């Protein structure tokens, strides 16, 4: 089963129920070589619906001592696809990373550069 690392809203019970139809069981871990950042929500309707002006995000720092805390979850392939749909409106893309625990997991980051 795939592993999914969340540093943001996918850790929230209400988001998990709405996205996956269940609560996920996870373990604390850290994303190394990244640091927290914010991405402005450009769509006024999305900002109003979420009650926020920015999405939580991470950016690669290139420094091994940089860490972002979060939770790693074991999910099904169908749940990973549901997470893709949940993150799509925020222009996030899923990338594979190695966590502090040594586990390889998927994480969502803002798609800064359009891909061909």
C-alpha positions in Angstrom: 0.0 0.0 0.0 1.2 3.5 -0.8 2.4 5.9 2.0 1.1 9.5 2.0 2.8 12.2 4.1 0.7 15.2 5.2 1.9 18.4 6.7 -1.5 20.1 6.3 -5.2 19.6 6.0 -5.1 15.9 5.2 -4.3 15.4 8.9 -7.7 16.8 9.9 -10.4 14.3 10.7 -13.1 16.2 8.9 -11.0 16.4 5.7 -10.2 12.6 5.9 -13.9 11.7 6.3 -14.9 13.9 3.4 -12.0 12.7 1.2 -11.6 9.1 2.1 -14.8 8.2 3.8 -12.9 7.1 6.9 -10.3 8.2 9.4 -6.8 7.3 8.6 -4.3 5.8 11.1 -0.9 7.4 10.9 2.4 8.0 12.6 4.4 11.2 13.2 7.3 11.7 10.8 9.2 14.6 9.3 10.0 15.7 5.7 13.7 16.4 5.6 15.3 18.9 3.2 12.2 21.0 3.0 10.8 24.0 4.9 7.3 25.4 5.4 6.0 28.1 3.0 2.7 29.6 2.0 1.0 29.8 -1.4 -1.6 32.6 -2.0 -5.1 31.4 -2.9 -5.8 33.2 -6.2 -9.4 32.2 -6.6 -11.5 34.5 -4.4 -14.4 31.9 -4.1 -11.9 29.2 -3.0 -10.4 31.6 -0.4 -13.9 32.5 0.9 -14.9 28.9 1.0 -11.8 27.8 3.0 -11.7 31.0 5.1 -8.0 31.3 4.3 -5.9 33.5 2.0 -3.0 31.0 1.7 -2.5 27.3 1.4 0.2 25.6 3.5 3.1 24.4 1.3 6.6 23.2 1.5 9.7 24.1 -0.6 12.9 22.2 -1.0 15.6 23.9 1.0 18.6 21.7 0.0 19.6 21.6 3.7 19.4 18.2 5.5 18.7 20.0 8.8 15.5 21.5 7.5 12.4 19.5 8.6 8.7 19.8 8.3 6.7 17.8 10.8 3.6 15.9 9.8 2.0 12.5 9.6 2.5 9.5 7.3 -0.5 7.4 6.4 -0.9 4.1 4.7 -3.6 4.5 2.0 -5.0 2.5 -0.8 -4.5 3.3 -4.5 -8.1 4.6 -4.6 -7.5 6.8 -1.6 -4.4 8.2 -3.2 -6.5 9.1 -6.3 -9.0 10.7 -4.0 -6.2 12.8 -2.4 -5.1 13.8 -5.9 -8.6 15.2 -6.5 -8.7 16.9 -3.2 -5.3 18.7 -3.9 -6.0 19.5 -7.5 -7.9 22.8 -6.9 -4.8 24.1 -5.0 -2.6 23.3 -7.9 -0.6 20.8 -5.9 1.2 17.8 -7.5 2.2 14.6 -5.8 6.0 13.8 -5.6 7.9 11.0 -3.9 10.1 11.9 -1.0 12.2 10.1 1.7 11.1 10.9 5.2 13.3 11.2 8.3 12.2 7.7 9.2 13.7 6.4 5.9 10.3 5.6 4.5 9.5 6.7 1.0 6.1 8.4 0.8 4.1 10.6 -1.5 3.7 14.3 -0.5 1.8 17.2 -2.2 3.7 20.4 -3.2 2.6 23.4 -5.1 3.2 23.0 -8.8 5.4 26.0 -9.2 6.6 25.3 -12.8 4.1 24.0 -15.4 5.0 20.6 -16.8 4.9 19.8 -20.5 
